[in-house]
Amino acid sequence: MLLGDSRSGKLADNITGFGRALRRAGVRVDSARIALAAEAALAVGLEAKADVSAAMEAVMVSREQDRLVFRELFDVFFRNPEVAQKLLSQLLPSAEGKAEPSKRRPRVREALSPQKAFGHQAKPKEEDQKVEFDAAMTASDLQRLKHADFNALSATEYRLVERLARDVRLPLPYVASRRMRPGPAGARLHWSGVMRHAVRTGGELMHLPRMQRREQPLPLLVLVDVSGSMERYARLLLAFLHAATRRHPRRDVFAFGTQLTDLTPAFRLADTDEMLAHASAAIEDFAGGTQLGESLATLRHHHARRLVGRRTLVLVITDGLDTGEPQALNDELTWLGRHSRRLLWLNPLLRFDGYAPVARGAAVLSRHAQGMLAVHNLSKLEDLAGSLASLMKA
């Protein structure tokens, strides 16, 4: 492996360029980590590529989902000096096209080439080049993007917002379960604990430990509309939900358009880009019509056990432009409401002032939903956790 001669400055330049490429791939790398990577490479020596990779990975990667991206990009970057020089020259399209093709991880491809849209290839426009997918954006740019509608973003802005959305937290409300545990505020005595303490005090009841209910997050069922009118929102919201609910013990995700698609196996993947790739391959009706009633009928017939005894929180992400029969949708939503704790509608059309659900499907959905929340920009995604908590208390 040729990393360069540290005396002539090539090592520092190469590692700096590699850190820049990692940032383009969405890995959190700052100047301090890049400096530590240079020190680590010198500490282990440049004889063995595996040793250098392990040393740099230890100081540059802090999230488990970024490790595979780091390793693949490291192999591409340090394969030969020509590829390194192309990457160091800010990965211009002319250089990208000459690099040898390989089956790379999506985030690595995004660091080396223009972003792929969800379901088809998107060509970046000339104005898209004005916003660089790097850590060098100003505070005003980030503030503007936080309040920009997902549907109005350019290709490069969309790619950046998608990365930012993966860092938004979504702590779901906790509820008391049937199981008990020792605690200070319980209504029942913890009799085995009482006996143990009595033994220590010669039979005297000096302390009365109690039992209280355990708290657990609500089971989550997510239904995401992937029709044509939701095309710009579907990919970004799937990426957001995958990262935000990563540690949730019970989550089931379905995509619906003209049919229902189970995305729960894809959501079990640790890497968000791999999840999006599997979801894209699984969804056959992407950018088609919307028939929520028929999709809910499929859910009732084949996946009813995913609803955990009237405790499940159901999130329906759609604009409500349903093309099915309103009566069928009404019947299925009635069944879904009886078997869930809350049915909440996440509607990107709330970006319009004075919006009213006057479409047939939207009117039916608004009658059955216990709440309607906006999800059309980053600011609304950041407010989503608090909005869910307040609706659950209502």
Secondary structure as UniProt FT lines:
FT   HELIX           6..8
FT   HELIX           10..24
FT   TURN            25..26
FT   HELIX           31..44
FT   HELIX           49..60
FT   HELIX           64..66
FT   HELIX           67..77
FT   HELIX           81..88
FT   TURN            89..90
FT   HELIX           93..96
FT   TURN            97..98
FT   HELIX           106..112
FT   HELIX           126..130
FT   TURN            135..136
FT   HELIX           139..146
FT   HELIX           150..152
FT   HELIX           155..165
FT   TURN            166..167
FT   STRAND          174..183
FT   TURN            184..185
FT   STRAND          188..189
FT   HELIX           191..200
FT   TURN            201..203
FT   STRAND          210..217
FT   STRAND          220..225
FT   HELIX           228..230
FT   HELIX           231..244
FT   TURN            245..247
FT   STRAND          251..256
FT   STRAND          260..262
FT   HELIX           264..267
FT   HELIX           272..282
FT   TURN            286..287
FT   HELIX           292..302
FT   HELIX           304..306
FT   TURN            309..310
FT   STRAND          313..317
FT   HELIX           326..338
FT   STRAND          342..346
FT   HELIX           348..351
FT   TURN            353..354
FT   HELIX           360..368
FT   STRAND          371..373
FT   HELIX           378..393
//
